[in-house]
Amino acid sequence: MLLLNQLNKIRFKDILMVLNIKRNHITNVMQKLNVKGRSQAVVELIKLGEITI
C-alpha cells in the first residue's frame, strides 16, 4: 500500500510538470504572436496560415 501511495505521488508530480510545460509553451507562443489570449492566438495563427479549420 505504501509503495502504491508513493507511485501515485510520483505520477501526480509528473502530470503537474507536463501541465506546467504546456502552459509555459502556450504563454511563449502568445507572447511571440503579441496576443493576449488563446482565442486571439488561434485567429493570428489562422491569418499566418499556420493552422486551418
RODO-2510 file (C-alpha; in nm, 4 decimals, decimal comma):
residues 53
     n   res          X          Y          Z
     1     m     0,0000     0,0000     0,0000
     2     l     0,2843     0,2400     0,0847
     3     l     0,4508     0,1688    -0,2483
     4     l     0,1254     0,2404    -0,4324
     5     n     0,0934     0,5695    -0,2454
     6     q     0,4455     0,6707    -0,3489
     7     l     0,3793     0,5772    -0,7121
     8     n     0,0640     0,7888    -0,7135
     9     k     0,2580     1,0871    -0,5765
    10     i     0,5232     1,0460    -0,8463
    11     r     0,2596     1,0253    -1,1199
    12     f     0,0836     1,3337    -0,9833
    13     k     0,4119     1,5279    -0,9854
    14     d     0,4801     1,4133    -1,3436
    15     i     0,1336     1,5271    -1,4520
    16     l     0,1851     1,8671    -1,2888
    17     m     0,5232     1,9021    -1,4602
    18     v     0,3729     1,8264    -1,8027
    19     l     0,0902     2,0740    -1,7447
    20     n     0,3389     2,3440    -1,6458
    21     i     0,5481     2,2774    -1,9567
    22     k     0,2392     2,3057    -2,1788
    23     r     0,1250     2,6232    -2,0055
    24     n     0,4707     2,7772    -2,0482
    25     h     0,4774     2,6803    -2,4162
    26     i     0,1347     2,8346    -2,4791
    27     t     0,2382     3,1514    -2,2937
    28     n     0,5567     3,1782    -2,5032
    29     v     0,3633     3,1345    -2,8276
    30     m     0,1114     3,4007    -2,7249
    31     q     0,3930     3,6428    -2,6411
    32     k     0,5627     3,5839    -2,9766
    33     l     0,2324     3,6420    -3,1566
    34     n     0,1761     3,9557    -2,9457
    35     v    -0,1743     3,8466    -2,8405
    36     k    -0,3483     3,8493    -2,5034
    37     g    -0,5422     3,5237    -2,5132
    38     r    -0,5647     3,1781    -2,6653
    39     s    -0,8537     3,2765    -2,8916
    40     q    -0,6557     3,5660    -3,0333
    41     a    -0,3612     3,3320    -3,0803
    42     v    -0,5754     3,0928    -3,2850
    43     v    -0,7036     3,3767    -3,5029
    44     e    -0,3495     3,5033    -3,5590
    45     l    -0,2221     3,1558    -3,6469
    46     i    -0,5046     3,1172    -3,8997
    47     k    -0,4143     3,4520    -4,0553
    48     l    -0,0499     3,3436    -4,0776
    49     g    -0,1534     3,0178    -4,2445
    50     e    -0,0023     2,8086    -3,9656
    51     i    -0,3300     2,6274    -3,8929
    52     t    -0,6523     2,5688    -4,0821
    53     i    -1,0021     2,4931    -3,9634
***
